[in-house]
Structures are given as C-alpha cells and as structure tokens.
Amino acid sequence: MRPEPGGVPVPGLGLAAQGVVRALAYGWSQARPADVLTMLPLGDGAAGSAQAIAAERIVAKENLKAPGPLDQDREAALVRLSNPRVAAAGSTWWLDAAAWAPLPEQADAAAQEALHGTSEGLGILVAQALARTGPADTLVVGLDRSAVHDGGLGMIEAWGGVEGAWRAVAGRDVVLALADGVALGGLAGSGQALASLAGLPPHRAQDLDRRACATAMRLAGQAALASAGEEGPVAGPPLLGPGADGGHRTGLSATTWGTGAAGGCALVLRALGARALPGAQVMGRLVGLERAVEGQELVVTATGEAYDVPDYGVPAIAGRAAATHALPAVLVAGLAAVPRSELAAVGLLGAYSLQSPGPGGDGWLSAGPAALEARVAQLGSRLARTWSR
C-alpha cells in the first residue's frame, strides 16, 4: 500500500506486502480469533518483492552489490527458489533488481537521478546473477519504474557493449517481472511522469525522454543484428508461460507495453531475448497463489490508491484467482475511487477505503506508517465482522 504521486507508487513509503498482511490478519484475529487465516504476501516486482517470498520456498539467498544511479552503494537480493515445476531440469531464481534504483521519495533526488544517473549498476547486478545461475535455470528479474532514464546505455556499457550483452544472455531464460507495464515513450510513457515525479520542467523532461527513446531503440537494433542467425533464449518454463510479446523480439518499440521499466532497460533486455510479464502474475505463480486460494472462503487483497484496476496489478491477479474458484474477493485500499463494475470485471465484489469520505478526508497516509498499520488492522477487524460466519 504505497502513495502514488502522479499515479506512480513510491516504494519507500506506506506498507510493503508483508506489513499489510500482518496488519489485516492481526485485526481480523482480534474480532474472530477462532478463524483460520492463510497469509500470502504478494509482491508485484517492485523493490522488496523478494521479502514477500516465504522462507520455506527459499533454498539460498545472497545480497548482490552494485553502484547505484549516482554511484552510491546499493544491494539487491538474489534468491534461489525451491522448484515448483514438475520434471524441470533447472532452478528458478529471483533477482530483486528494482531495489537497485527505487523511485526516490524526494523530487530533487529524483531529478538528480534523471539528469545524471546511469543504469550501469543494473547491468552489473544482472551479470552477477547470470554468473551464479546455470544454463538450464530461469532468472526472474523484478523491475519497476525509476528516475534513471538513460535508455539502458549504462547497462549495456557495463557488459562491454551490445555484443557482450548478447553473449551474456544468449541461450539463457531471463524473465522480466514488471511492477509497472508502462511503455518507455509516448503520451503515457515513463518519461512523461518525470515532470511531476522529479519536479523537472516539461520541456526538460521531454528532452530526456526523446534521448532515452532514441538510445534504447538504437541499442535494440544493434541487439537484433548481434543475434542474427545465432542461438536465442531457451524456451520458457510452463510455470511462467510466454512473455507479453509471445517470446518474439521483433516489433519492439518505445511505445510497446512493458518497455519503460528502469528508464528503458526493459526494452533493451527484451531485444536481447528476455521475456516480459506482469510482476504480480509472476509472483502469484512463484508463491502458489492459485493453490493457496483453493478451499478458502474469502480472498482479501490490497493496494495503495485505486483509481482503476490494471489487468497486471495485484488486485486483478488476486481477484481472478478467487473467481476461478467462485470465491468472493474484496479490495482494501488507502484510497478507492473505482466503479463497482470495474471491480467486478476482475472478480472483486467491493472495495474498503482508509480515506475518510468527502473533501474533509484526512488523507490515508497523513499520520505516518505506524498509524497506517493500526488503521489497516482496524479495517481487518471490520472485514471479520462483515464476512466471518
């Protein structure tokens, strides 16, 4: 449950998935202590998603280190998962790459990353992860929007150029778990949000965006030439399914779904053969959402600010999983302004908001994280009194 200035969640604020789950479960148990609750934090690929993976699913964990966008020290968790695939030869790994460059909380810090930041550290992280995984393994890379907007140039330079990047990725199964499916360019692209998120003048944000789009498309074209007639990525595992583009690298552009993560790095990685999928969908499969939902009586999911219900978001993934088993599902939101018809379209019966109604509402984050957790717990008690038999 994150605040969303400009429609983009800020990872450093609000409550992470596991915090929301704990608060809701605590509140529910206070009202109905005899009820049996299944707690399943569901990340979406954003920073910290690795923390939502249950400890029993993790075989090994390591914190990889790389320079941040402005050369500061950053870490990203790499975890090896117990393999849920049947008769699969390789392992599944999760790289919490979104933690390398989460969107800064302050606009001036975001502006510095947008104007002067580089994606070199992301290239270093992915290279380290690939070095630790085997050829038959699947590496899932969690990515989100960032203030860095260099079109993937720094990432490619960290690999010694496009040909070096192709040699690193060729024949490997790399999946991008995207917390945000925003395109790199276009009227609703990631660059257009820089004006509000980084406090940049619109013309400056447009200049950065044009440069990033041109750079990413140039690198994507070079990747296509480097890979011509050579071995491509391995076939994707049944667990995760084909990418948003069906596994094809042709036809990618700056306005294609899911190319805007990490300032265009997603576009370049897809040109190199990586598959792109909604992060919540990937996380749902990795943590066993469908299996956990079966046999329940109610599914509760949450988000920060709900003005719509994107097909790739956590609420939609959870709602559809509930609908598959004809179960009721409800949404808890800091602020909810979604018509009931849109909720119903993804299997949600209704929404419960923390925001006080009317223009005098106190703001769902106004009292800080501790008070937010208490309010979520109170809502958990309300849900129990409403839904428990």
C-alpha positions as CSV (number, residue, x, y, z in Angstrom):
1,M,0.0,0.0,0.0
2,R,2.1,2.9,-1.4
3,P,1.2,6.5,-2.0
4,E,1.1,7.2,-5.7
5,P,2.1,10.8,-6.7
6,G,1.5,11.2,-10.4
7,G,0.0,7.7,-10.4
8,V,3.3,6.0,-9.6
9,P,3.8,4.2,-6.3
10,V,6.8,5.4,-4.1
11,P,8.4,2.2,-2.7
12,G,9.9,3.9,0.4
13,L,6.6,5.0,1.8
14,G,3.5,3.2,3.1
15,L,3.4,-0.5,3.9
16,A,5.0,-3.4,2.0
17,A,3.0,-6.5,1.2
18,Q,4.1,-8.4,4.3
19,G,3.2,-5.4,6.5
20,V,-0.3,-5.2,5.0
21,V,-0.8,-8.9,5.5
22,R,0.3,-8.8,9.1
23,A,-1.9,-5.8,10.0
24,L,-5.0,-7.3,8.3
25,A,-4.5,-10.7,9.9
26,Y,-4.0,-9.1,13.4
27,G,-7.2,-7.0,13.1
28,W,-9.2,-10.0,11.8
29,S,-7.9,-12.2,14.7
30,Q,-8.9,-9.6,17.2
31,A,-12.5,-9.8,16.0
32,R,-12.7,-13.5,15.2
33,P,-9.9,-15.3,17.0
34,A,-11.2,-18.8,16.0
35,D,-10.9,-18.2,12.3
36,V,-8.1,-19.8,10.3
37,L,-6.2,-17.3,8.2
38,T,-3.9,-18.0,5.3
39,M,-1.3,-15.2,4.9
40,L,0.2,-14.9,1.5
41,P,2.1,-11.6,0.8
42,L,2.0,-11.0,-2.9
43,G,4.7,-8.7,-4.4
44,D,4.5,-7.2,-7.8
45,G,8.1,-7.0,-8.9
46,A,8.8,-3.7,-7.2
47,A,11.6,-3.1,-4.7
48,G,11.4,-5.6,-1.8
49,S,9.3,-8.2,-3.6
50,A,11.8,-10.9,-2.6
51,Q,10.8,-10.3,1.1
52,A,7.3,-11.4,0.2
53,I,8.6,-14.9,-0.7
54,A,8.0,-17.4,2.2
55,A,11.2,-18.6,3.8
56,E,10.4,-22.2,3.1
57,R,10.4,-21.5,-0.6
58,I,14.0,-20.1,-0.5
59,V,16.9,-22.5,-0.9
60,A,19.6,-19.9,-0.9
61,K,19.8,-16.1,-0.6
62,E,22.6,-13.6,-1.4
63,N,22.8,-9.8,-1.5
64,L,24.5,-8.7,-4.6
65,K,26.2,-5.3,-4.6
66,A,26.5,-2.7,-7.4
67,P,26.8,1.1,-7.7
68,G,23.5,3.0,-7.7
69,P,22.5,5.5,-10.3
70,L,24.7,8.2,-8.8
71,D,27.5,5.8,-7.7
72,Q,26.1,5.2,-4.2
73,D,26.2,1.7,-2.7
74,R,23.2,-0.4,-3.5
75,E,22.2,-4.0,-2.8
76,A,19.7,-6.4,-4.5
77,A,18.7,-9.8,-3.1
78,L,19.2,-12.9,-5.3
79,V,17.2,-15.9,-4.1
80,R,17.1,-19.4,-5.4
81,L,13.6,-21.0,-5.0
82,S,12.6,-24.5,-4.4
83,N,11.4,-25.6,-7.8
84,P,7.7,-25.9,-8.1
85,R,8.0,-27.1,-11.7
86,V,7.4,-30.8,-12.5
87,A,10.3,-32.6,-14.2
88,A,12.2,-29.4,-14.6
89,A,15.9,-29.6,-15.1
90,G,16.8,-26.2,-13.8
91,S,16.1,-23.9,-10.9
92,T,14.2,-20.7,-10.6
93,W,16.0,-17.6,-9.3
94,W,14.6,-14.2,-8.3
95,L,16.7,-11.0,-8.6
96,D,15.2,-8.0,-6.7
97,A,16.7,-5.6,-9.3
98,A,14.0,-3.0,-8.6
99,A,15.8,-2.4,-5.3
100,W,18.8,-1.1,-7.2
101,A,17.0,2.2,-8.1
102,P,13.7,2.6,-6.4
103,L,11.9,5.9,-7.1
104,P,13.3,8.4,-4.6
105,E,10.9,9.9,-2.1
106,Q,12.1,13.4,-2.7
107,A,11.6,15.2,-6.1
108,D,15.0,16.8,-6.0
109,A,16.7,13.4,-5.6
110,A,14.7,12.0,-8.4
111,A,15.7,15.0,-10.6
112,Q,19.4,14.3,-10.0
113,E,19.0,10.6,-11.0
114,A,17.0,11.6,-14.1
115,L,19.6,14.2,-15.2
116,H,22.8,12.5,-14.2
117,G,22.0,8.8,-13.3
118,T,23.2,5.8,-15.2
119,S,21.9,2.2,-15.4
120,E,25.4,0.7,-15.2
121,G,24.7,-0.8,-11.8
122,L,21.7,-2.7,-13.1
123,G,24.0,-4.3,-15.8
124,I,26.4,-5.3,-13.1
125,L,23.7,-6.9,-11.0
126,V,22.2,-8.9,-13.9
127,A,25.7,-10.1,-14.9
128,Q,26.4,-11.2,-11.3
129,A,23.1,-13.1,-11.2
130,L,23.7,-14.8,-14.6
131,A,27.1,-15.9,-13.4
132,R,25.5,-17.6,-10.4
133,T,22.8,-19.4,-12.3
134,G,23.1,-22.3,-14.7
135,P,22.2,-22.5,-18.4
136,A,19.0,-24.5,-17.7
137,D,17.9,-22.1,-14.9
138,T,15.3,-19.3,-15.1
139,L,16.4,-15.9,-13.8
140,V,13.4,-13.7,-12.9
141,V,14.4,-10.0,-12.7
142,G,12.0,-7.8,-10.8
143,L,11.9,-4.3,-12.4
144,D,9.9,-1.1,-11.8
145,R,9.9,2.5,-12.9
146,S,12.9,4.5,-11.8
147,A,14.1,8.1,-12.1
148,V,17.1,6.9,-14.1
149,H,16.2,7.5,-17.8
150,D,19.2,6.6,-19.9
151,G,17.6,4.2,-22.3
152,G,19.7,1.3,-21.0
153,L,23.0,2.8,-22.1
154,G,24.8,2.3,-18.8
155,M,23.6,-1.3,-18.5
156,I,25.0,-2.1,-22.0
157,E,28.3,-0.4,-21.2
158,A,28.6,-2.5,-18.1
159,W,28.5,-5.6,-20.3
160,G,31.2,-4.2,-22.7
161,G,28.7,-3.3,-25.5
162,V,25.8,-4.9,-27.2
163,E,27.8,-8.0,-28.4
164,G,29.0,-8.6,-24.8
165,A,25.4,-8.3,-23.6
166,W,24.2,-10.8,-26.2
167,R,26.9,-13.3,-25.2
168,A,25.8,-13.0,-21.6
169,V,22.1,-13.5,-22.3
170,A,22.2,-15.9,-25.3
171,G,20.7,-19.3,-24.6
172,R,19.5,-18.2,-21.1
173,D,15.9,-17.9,-19.9
174,V,15.5,-14.4,-18.4
175,V,12.1,-13.2,-17.3
176,L,11.3,-9.6,-16.5
177,A,8.7,-9.4,-13.7
178,L,7.4,-5.8,-14.3
179,A,5.7,-4.0,-11.4
180,D,4.6,-1.4,-13.9
181,G,3.8,-2.2,-17.5
182,V,4.3,1.4,-18.7
183,A,5.9,1.9,-22.1
184,L,9.2,3.9,-22.4
185,G,7.8,6.6,-24.7
186,G,4.5,8.0,-25.8
187,L,2.0,10.3,-24.1
188,A,1.6,7.9,-21.2
189,G,5.2,6.7,-21.2
190,S,7.6,6.6,-18.2
191,G,9.4,9.8,-19.4
192,Q,6.2,11.8,-19.3
193,A,5.9,11.2,-15.5
194,L,9.4,12.8,-14.9
195,A,8.0,16.3,-14.9
196,S,5.8,15.6,-11.8
197,L,7.9,12.9,-10.1
198,A,11.2,14.7,-10.4
199,G,10.0,18.3,-10.5
200,L,11.5,18.9,-13.9
201,P,10.2,21.5,-16.4
202,P,8.1,19.8,-19.0
203,H,10.5,20.7,-21.8
204,R,13.4,19.2,-19.9
205,A,11.6,16.0,-19.2
206,Q,10.7,15.8,-22.9
207,D,14.3,16.2,-23.9
208,L,15.4,13.4,-21.6
209,D,12.6,11.2,-22.9
210,R,13.5,11.7,-26.5
211,R,17.1,10.9,-25.8
212,A,16.3,7.8,-23.8
213,C,13.9,6.5,-26.5
214,A,16.4,7.1,-29.3
215,T,19.2,5.4,-27.3
216,A,17.0,2.4,-26.4
217,M,15.9,1.9,-29.9
218,R,19.4,2.2,-31.2
219,L,20.6,-0.4,-28.8
220,A,17.7,-2.7,-29.5
221,G,18.5,-2.5,-33.2
222,Q,22.1,-3.4,-32.5
223,A,21.0,-6.3,-30.4
224,A,18.9,-7.6,-33.3
225,L,22.0,-7.5,-35.5
226,A,24.2,-9.2,-32.9
227,S,21.7,-12.0,-32.5
228,A,21.0,-12.6,-36.2
229,G,21.4,-16.3,-37.0
230,E,22.6,-17.2,-33.5
231,E,21.0,-19.2,-30.7
232,G,18.2,-17.4,-29.0
233,P,16.9,-17.7,-25.4
234,V,15.7,-21.1,-24.2
235,A,12.0,-21.9,-24.2
236,G,10.1,-20.6,-21.3
237,P,9.0,-22.9,-18.5
238,P,5.3,-23.8,-18.2
239,L,5.2,-22.2,-14.8
240,L,5.6,-18.7,-16.1
241,G,4.3,-19.0,-19.6
242,P,5.2,-16.9,-22.7
243,G,6.0,-13.2,-22.3
244,A,3.8,-10.4,-23.2
245,D,5.1,-10.4,-26.7
246,G,4.8,-14.1,-27.1
247,G,8.5,-14.5,-26.9
248,H,9.2,-12.6,-30.1
249,R,11.7,-9.8,-30.2
250,T,10.6,-8.3,-33.5
251,G,8.3,-5.3,-33.5
252,L,9.6,-3.9,-30.2
253,S,9.3,-0.1,-30.0
254,A,9.5,2.6,-27.4
255,T,5.7,2.5,-27.1
256,T,5.4,-1.3,-26.5
257,W,3.9,-2.4,-23.3
258,G,6.5,-3.0,-20.5
259,T,9.5,-1.2,-22.1
260,G,9.7,1.7,-19.7
261,A,11.0,-0.1,-16.6
262,A,14.4,1.2,-15.3
263,G,14.4,4.0,-17.8
264,G,14.3,1.8,-20.9
265,C,16.5,-1.1,-19.7
266,A,13.4,-3.3,-20.1
267,L,13.2,-2.5,-23.8
268,V,16.9,-3.4,-24.4
269,L,16.7,-6.6,-22.3
270,R,13.7,-7.7,-24.3
271,A,15.6,-7.0,-27.5
272,L,18.3,-9.3,-26.2
273,G,15.7,-12.0,-25.7
274,A,14.3,-11.5,-22.2
275,R,10.6,-12.2,-21.7
276,A,8.3,-9.6,-20.1
277,L,5.4,-10.5,-17.8
278,P,3.3,-8.6,-15.2
279,G,5.2,-8.9,-11.9
280,A,2.1,-9.7,-9.8
281,Q,1.3,-12.6,-12.2
282,V,4.8,-14.0,-11.9
283,M,4.9,-13.6,-8.1
284,G,1.4,-15.2,-7.9
285,R,2.8,-18.3,-9.7
286,L,6.0,-18.4,-7.7
287,V,4.3,-18.2,-4.3
288,G,1.5,-20.6,-5.3
289,L,-1.5,-18.2,-5.2
290,E,-3.9,-20.5,-7.1
291,R,-3.1,-23.4,-4.8
292,A,-3.5,-21.2,-1.7
293,V,-6.8,-19.7,-2.7
294,E,-8.4,-23.1,-3.3
295,G,-10.6,-24.1,-0.4
296,Q,-10.8,-20.6,1.2
297,E,-14.0,-18.7,1.9
298,L,-12.8,-15.2,1.2
299,V,-9.9,-13.6,-0.5
300,V,-8.6,-10.1,0.6
301,T,-6.2,-8.1,-1.4
302,A,-4.9,-4.6,-1.1
303,T,-3.4,-1.6,-2.9
304,G,-2.4,2.0,-2.2
305,E,-4.6,4.2,-4.4
306,A,-7.2,2.6,-6.7
307,Y,-8.5,4.8,-9.5
308,D,-8.7,1.9,-11.8
309,V,-7.8,-1.8,-11.7
310,P,-5.0,-2.6,-14.1
311,D,-5.0,-6.1,-15.5
312,Y,-1.4,-6.7,-14.4
313,G,-1.8,-5.4,-10.8
314,V,-2.0,-7.4,-7.6
315,P,-5.8,-6.7,-7.0
316,A,-6.7,-8.1,-10.5
317,I,-4.4,-11.1,-10.2
318,A,-5.9,-11.9,-6.7
319,G,-9.5,-11.2,-7.9
320,R,-9.2,-13.5,-10.9
321,A,-7.7,-16.3,-8.8
322,A,-10.7,-16.1,-6.4
323,A,-13.1,-16.0,-9.3
324,T,-11.6,-19.2,-10.7
325,H,-12.8,-21.0,-7.6
326,A,-16.1,-19.0,-7.3
327,L,-14.9,-17.2,-4.2
328,P,-15.7,-13.7,-3.0
329,A,-12.8,-11.3,-3.1
330,V,-12.6,-7.8,-1.7
331,L,-10.1,-4.9,-2.1
332,V,-8.6,-2.9,0.7
333,A,-7.2,0.5,-0.5
334,G,-5.7,3.6,1.0
335,L,-7.9,5.5,-1.4
336,A,-10.6,3.8,-3.5
337,A,-12.4,5.5,-6.4
338,V,-13.2,2.6,-8.7
339,P,-16.7,1.9,-10.0
340,R,-18.2,-1.4,-8.8
341,S,-18.4,-2.5,-12.5
342,E,-14.7,-2.3,-12.9
343,L,-14.1,-4.2,-9.7
344,A,-16.5,-6.9,-10.8
345,A,-14.7,-7.3,-14.1
346,V,-11.6,-8.7,-12.3
347,G,-13.6,-10.7,-9.7
348,L,-13.7,-8.2,-6.8
349,L,-17.0,-7.7,-5.0
350,G,-16.2,-4.3,-3.5
351,A,-13.6,-2.0,-2.0
352,Y,-12.9,-0.8,1.5
353,S,-11.1,2.5,1.8
354,L,-9.0,4.1,4.5
355,Q,-9.6,7.5,3.2
356,S,-12.3,9.4,5.0
357,P,-15.2,10.3,2.7
358,G,-15.8,13.8,1.4
359,P,-13.5,16.8,0.9
360,G,-12.6,16.8,4.6
361,G,-10.9,13.4,4.4
362,D,-7.7,13.3,6.5
363,G,-5.6,11.6,3.9
364,W,-4.8,7.9,4.2
365,L,-1.0,8.5,4.9
366,S,-1.2,11.6,6.9
367,A,-0.4,10.1,10.3
368,G,2.7,8.0,9.2
369,P,3.4,4.3,8.8
370,A,2.7,3.2,12.4
371,A,-0.8,4.8,12.4
372,L,-1.4,3.4,8.9
373,E,-0.7,-0.1,10.2
374,A,-3.1,0.5,13.0
375,R,-5.8,1.7,10.6
376,V,-5.3,-1.3,8.4
377,A,-5.7,-3.6,11.4
378,Q,-8.9,-1.8,12.3
379,L,-10.2,-2.5,8.8
380,G,-9.2,-6.1,9.2
381,S,-11.5,-6.3,12.3
382,R,-14.3,-4.7,10.3
383,L,-13.8,-7.3,7.5
384,A,-14.0,-10.1,10.0
385,R,-17.3,-8.8,11.5
386,T,-18.7,-8.4,8.0
387,W,-17.6,-11.6,6.4
388,S,-16.9,-14.2,9.1
389,R,-19.8,-16.6,9.9
